Amino acid sequence: MKLRLQLFEFEDLPWFPEVVRAGMMDYLRFMISGLKIYQPIVPLLREALQHTRQTELLELCAGAGGGTEGVWRALQAQDFPQLRVTLTDLYPQPTAWQHLHERTDGGLTFLPTSVDATRVPATLPGFRVVFSAFHHFPPALAEAILVDAVRQRAGIGVFEGAGKHWHEVVLAALVMPIALLCITPFIRPFRWSRLLFTYLVPLIPACTIWDGVVSILRLYPPNQLLALARRADPTGQFEWRVGKARHWSGSQVLYLTGWPKN
């Protein structure tokens, strides 16, 4: 699917109720982590960390941290036993992040204040990663995220847990609501509000289905990711890699990675 539509997602709207946004983020974290969606990109991150000699990941637009713990554990078990991850977001999710912080004995930490991915404070080190969020940004802002990484000579990896296919749109529309209704009682940390807005006032399922379908339509295919990278790095300071990594289920993960050449 080469078509890209810049539609809106509820979770992006400033007025959207935080309690509903948090419930949606918790569901996505549970699903992405449970299915280990981002395990195929572990070798890509391993290569990037070796090139940049980093021992820390700085996650931008982290949401509830879906998939981050699994990636961290896989990298720790390989060549990076001291690896740490700092979670940040424009809309921080400290409750969800604290849960991950405790589960990982401090391996995953977080910044409770808002962080703009287009203007990352120079005081935040690490190889930058964006999981399941780059599609939220229109081209000018998506390019600005890459420009900021190039300007600060900070390596960056952009990863999207889908391959941008029409069948993924159908699955998001038909399977996601059933899965959400079935697994909600098992999501931790437990929130009464999550049950309320899933079963009694079903805002979480309705908005998650819409956002899930729109997310796929908003994904940047590999050629557009590379074009954004080249505009952000017109003098060729970075080494860029782009493509699709295959998940065990047959699905794909879109990726763009880049780091300073020297």
Secondary structure, DSSP 8 states (H G I E B T S, - for coil): ---------GGG-TTS-HHHHHHHHHHHHHHHHHHTTTGGGHHHHHHHHHHHT-SEEEEES-TT-TTHHHHHHHHHHTT-TT-EEEE--SS--HHHHHHHHHHTTTSEEE--S---TTS--TT--SEEEEES-GGGS-HHHHHHHHHHHHHTT--EEEEESS---HHHHHHHHHHHHHHHHHHGGG-SS--HHHHIIIIIS-HHHHHHHHHHHHHHHH---HHHHHHHHHHH-TT--EEEEEEEEE-TTS-EEEEEEEEE--
